[in-house]
Amino acid sequence: MALVDVRNLTRIFDVSKPWLNRVVERREKAYLTAVSDVSFQIEERSVYALVGESGSGKSTIGKMLVGLLGPSKGSVEIRGTDLAREKDAAKVDAVRRDIQMIFQDPFASLNPRWRVRDVIVEPVAARGGNTDGMAERLLEQVGLSARDAGKFPHEFSGGQRQRICIARALASEPKLIVCDEPTSALDVSVQAQVLNLMSDLKDEFGLTYLFISHDLTVVQHMADRIGVLYLGRLVEEAGPDALFDDPKHPYTQMLLAAAPQLGQFGREVPPPTGEIPDPINPPTGCAYHPRCPLAADICSQTRPEMRDIRGACVACHMAE
């Protein structure tokens, strides 16, 4: 059963200069399409990963999923409830209880004036729930000591802070956790510890993850399904085995070729051709065609639709 159903999701930001500047400089309004017509589903108790370069729209999708941003077009339904359009406040509140988020920078997402105990129990205390002993119990579940509940965030290392963020996310017993690059600010050895912890907690609590990352080696071992984003568009979607063994889209092939690989030290990878398009003025047709080695005339004229090719969904005219 799909816990999350994303349909034709689009988010457009108004990045225009102030009115007076536009009048003096004779400029039109400018709009940036951060997410463009993205559709996918996340099955319950699974991990769906979104990967892509910086600026591809991964974090914007995550924020729309938890309700921090509203979609310009399309919809996000969580257990059949669209948080942006549902009028029943009680129903929206019930769905929000099942959603938490883990941010990229653990220190920036923790209140430096609060003790760890108050940080962890905040989601429950805000709703008037019982928080006796909760912080101490959750700290031990994420591999820290119960005595750490009386400390402040600055007294911990980066990996320990991220464990505190995970404990806070677990406090309200959520069903869905959006992980916005939760290990990118950590050392490699600490990354492995945090990822193993998240995997164990998923099995223990029956969690569902939307895992946002630009590190393909991370999502290969975490994800049940992977979506590849380019310039706000979903260009390929497949399971980890199909994606890594037989990537169909030229952009996915480029990402995999650029990723570090054991046993291939010193290998030469040809650099990508072309320039990254301007998201305010994206190219017509396929957004990747200015950099694509397989581009044909149809690529610059018609936007490709997602279609099934050998066990994957691909938006590419030349995928065969």
Secondary structure, 3 states (H helix, E strand, C coil): CEEEEEEEEEEEEECCCCHHHHHHHCCCCCEEEEEEEEEEEEECCCEEEEECCCCCCHHHHHHHHHCCCCCCEEEEEECCEECCCCCCHHHHHHHHCCEEEECCCCCCCCCCCCCHHHHHHHHHHCCCCCCCCHHHHHHHHCCCCHHHHHCCHHHCCHHHHHHHHHHHHHHCCCCEEEEECCCCCCCHHHHHHHHHHHHHHHHHHCCEEEEEECCHHHHHHHCCEEEEEECCEEEEEECHHHHHHCCCCHHHHHHHHHCCCCCCCCCCCCCCCCCCCCCCCCCCCCCCCCCCCCCCHHHHHCCCCCEEECCEEECCCCCC
